[in-house]
Amino acid sequence: MTDTQFQALRGRRALVTGGAGFIGSHLATALVAHGCRVRVLDSLVGGYRDNVPDGAEFVHASILDDASLRRAMTGCDYVFHQAAMVSVPESVDKPEECMRVNVLGTAKVLEAARDLHVGRVLFAASAAAYGNTPSLPSKETDLPDSWSPYAMSKVAGELLLQTFARCYGMSTVSLRYFNIYGPRQDPNSPYAAVISAFSRRLLAGTMPTVLGDGQQTRDFTFIDNVVRANLLAATSPRPLAGEVINIGTGRRSSLLDVLGAMGKALGIAVNPGFAPPRAGDVRHSCAEISRAKELLGYEPVVHLQEGLARTLEWAKVAWAPASAR
Ligand SMILES: NC(=O)c1ccc[n+]([C@@H]2O[C@H](COP(=O)([O-])OP(=O)(O)OC[C@H]3O[C@@H](n4cnc5c(N)ncnc54)[C@H](O)[C@@H]3O)[C@@H](O)[C@H]2O)c1
């Protein structure tokens, strides 16, 4: 990323909540690389201390801990709010806890940002907001369609960002991420995302199991694209006051397409097993990205085959037994 727009980050201070997790740690790494002074606040319920890049300050705390949150946010120009309960099934098991972390936690982040005069707050929103909306690709003007406490909490987060922009004149923006994948995504969680789970199986020499017929589609988006979208939104000269913006590739691929592309990258034939579909999973998902293009100048820079190849190359090294490294 050599864009001149990103030079605005040099010497500025940023807080990344959830910065020990998958997306937050890539964001923290990119911010450090652009000369930003970065703090990461993470409770480590899902992330790993080792993910935090050298050069970033680490605060081990929850966003629900007001004193730690405010200390970490002091002096910040930007807050990239990525911390959340991230799993749909976990949110179905624990709806109250989901609301506490994802809704109350987001309100705390915003209130601290208001009091500390943060320049811009960016929120990790989710394509889960679209649920089973009938038309594809999904547009930001479609009505939300919540099928889980997680989806509801992410829509509530967007409304909080919009409300804080209107009530307090803050600059806020919600980026609705569509199925992000890439290095460092955790395959060990019981709620592992599909590409990291498939990678784990294929690299262990076993065939993955597809839930359903494999024809369900998603807008799989490589991590570099979402990092770029965040940096564009942070440095955008537009005022940005609560806008909701889809971040995806604008293309959809089926799970069988993904497995085919992974097989190609590894030079193997992939013959998956099949099991019944997971209740509540949407059938198709794809982002309309014209608003991101228009407001942020965003274009996806890494497409599926390259993104999968890069993910697998990373996983071969990261997941190899220590003796083989
Ligand atoms: N990965 C995706 O495809 C995707 C899609 C849409 C939205 N999102 C959103 O992007 C954000 C990052 O997701 P991810 O995939 O990197 O997940 P992740 O689990 O790797 O990262 C989330 C991080 O938040 C931390 N965290 C959780 N609760 C916390 C709390 N109370 N206080 C402080 N830290 C806390 C975890 O320890 C973890 O490091 C989340 O808000 C998620 O909802 C992700």
Ligand as a Chemical Component Dictionary entry (heavy atoms), coordinates in Angstrom:
data_LIG
# 
_chem_comp.id                   LIG 
_chem_comp.type                 NON-POLYMER 
_chem_comp.pdbx_formal_charge   0 
_chem_comp.three_letter_code    LIG 
# 
loop_
_chem_comp_atom.comp_id 
_chem_comp_atom.atom_id 
_chem_comp_atom.alt_atom_id 
_chem_comp_atom.type_symbol 
_chem_comp_atom.charge 
_chem_comp_atom.model_Cartn_x 
_chem_comp_atom.model_Cartn_y 
_chem_comp_atom.model_Cartn_z 
_chem_comp_atom.pdbx_ordinal 
LIG N1  N1  N 0  -14.112 -12.603 10.081 1  
LIG C1  C1  C 0  -15.182 -12.234 9.403  2  
LIG O1  O1  O 0  -15.495 -12.795 8.346  3  
LIG C2  C2  C 0  -16.051 -11.093 9.888  4  
LIG C3  C3  C 0  -17.185 -10.768 9.132  5  
LIG C4  C4  C 0  -17.982 -9.711  9.569  6  
LIG C5  C5  C 0  -17.642 -8.991  10.703 7  
LIG N2  N2  N 1  -16.553 -9.351  11.423 8  
LIG C6  C6  C 0  -16.240 -8.577  12.629 9  
LIG O2  O2  O 0  -14.877 -8.210  12.592 10 
LIG C7  C7  C 0  -14.359 -8.113  13.922 11 
LIG C8  C8  C 0  -13.093 -8.935  14.054 12 
LIG O3  O3  O 0  -13.405 -10.306 13.797 13 
LIG P1  P1  P 0  -12.290 -11.440 13.634 14 
LIG O4  O4  O 0  -12.739 -12.341 12.551 15 
LIG O5  O5  O -1 -10.958 -10.824 13.578 16 
LIG O6  O6  O 0  -12.480 -12.238 14.999 17 
LIG P2  P2  P 0  -11.423 -12.596 16.152 18 
LIG O7  O7  O 0  -12.128 -13.464 17.131 19 
LIG O8  O8  O 0  -10.162 -13.110 15.557 20 
LIG O9  O9  O 0  -11.149 -11.166 16.796 21 
LIG C9  C9  C 0  -11.959 -10.591 17.773 22 
LIG C10 C10 C 0  -11.054 -10.113 18.903 23 
LIG O10 O10 O 0  -11.849 -9.425  19.867 24 
LIG C11 C11 C 0  -11.375 -9.776  21.164 25 
LIG N3  N3  N 0  -12.449 -9.546  22.123 26 
LIG C12 C12 C 0  -13.618 -10.217 22.239 27 
LIG N4  N4  N 0  -14.341 -9.688  23.243 28 
LIG C13 C13 C 0  -13.616 -8.669  23.770 29 
LIG C14 C14 C 0  -13.827 -7.735  24.821 30 
LIG N5  N5  N 0  -14.922 -7.767  25.559 31 
LIG N6  N6  N 0  -12.879 -6.812  25.048 32 
LIG C15 C15 C 0  -11.731 -6.768  24.313 33 
LIG N7  N7  N 0  -11.471 -7.644  23.327 34 
LIG C16 C16 C 0  -12.400 -8.578  23.055 35 
LIG C17 C17 C 0  -10.966 -11.239 21.037 36 
LIG O11 O11 O 0  -10.061 -11.654 22.044 37 
LIG C18 C18 C 0  -10.354 -11.256 19.630 38 
LIG O12 O12 O 0  -8.963  -10.999 19.686 39 
LIG C19 C19 C 0  -15.500 -8.549  14.835 40 
LIG O13 O13 O 0  -16.162 -7.399  15.314 41 
LIG C20 C20 C 0  -16.415 -9.339  13.913 42 
LIG O14 O14 O 0  -17.752 -9.342  14.358 43 
LIG C21 C21 C 0  -15.744 -10.389 11.045 44 
# 
loop_
_chem_comp_bond.comp_id 
_chem_comp_bond.atom_id_1 
_chem_comp_bond.atom_id_2 
_chem_comp_bond.value_order 
_chem_comp_bond.pdbx_ordinal 
LIG N1  C1  SING 1  
LIG C1  O1  DOUB 2  
LIG C1  C2  SING 3  
LIG C2  C3  SING 4  
LIG C2  C21 DOUB 5  
LIG C3  C4  DOUB 6  
LIG C4  C5  SING 7  
LIG C5  N2  DOUB 8  
LIG N2  C6  SING 9  
LIG N2  C21 SING 10 
LIG C6  O2  SING 11 
LIG C6  C20 SING 12 
LIG O2  C7  SING 13 
LIG C7  C8  SING 14 
LIG C7  C19 SING 15 
LIG C8  O3  SING 16 
LIG O3  P1  SING 17 
LIG P1  O4  DOUB 18 
LIG P1  O5  SING 19 
LIG P1  O6  SING 20 
LIG O6  P2  SING 21 
LIG P2  O7  DOUB 22 
LIG P2  O8  SING 23 
LIG P2  O9  SING 24 
LIG O9  C9  SING 25 
LIG C9  C10 SING 26 
LIG C10 O10 SING 27 
LIG C10 C18 SING 28 
LIG O10 C11 SING 29 
LIG C11 N3  SING 30 
LIG C11 C17 SING 31 
LIG N3  C12 SING 32 
LIG N3  C16 SING 33 
LIG C12 N4  DOUB 34 
LIG N4  C13 SING 35 
LIG C13 C14 SING 36 
LIG C13 C16 DOUB 37 
LIG C14 N5  SING 38 
LIG C14 N6  DOUB 39 
LIG N6  C15 SING 40 
LIG C15 N7  DOUB 41 
LIG N7  C16 SING 42 
LIG C17 O11 SING 43 
LIG C17 C18 SING 44 
LIG C18 O12 SING 45 
LIG C19 O13 SING 46 
LIG C19 C20 SING 47 
LIG C20 O14 SING 48 
# 
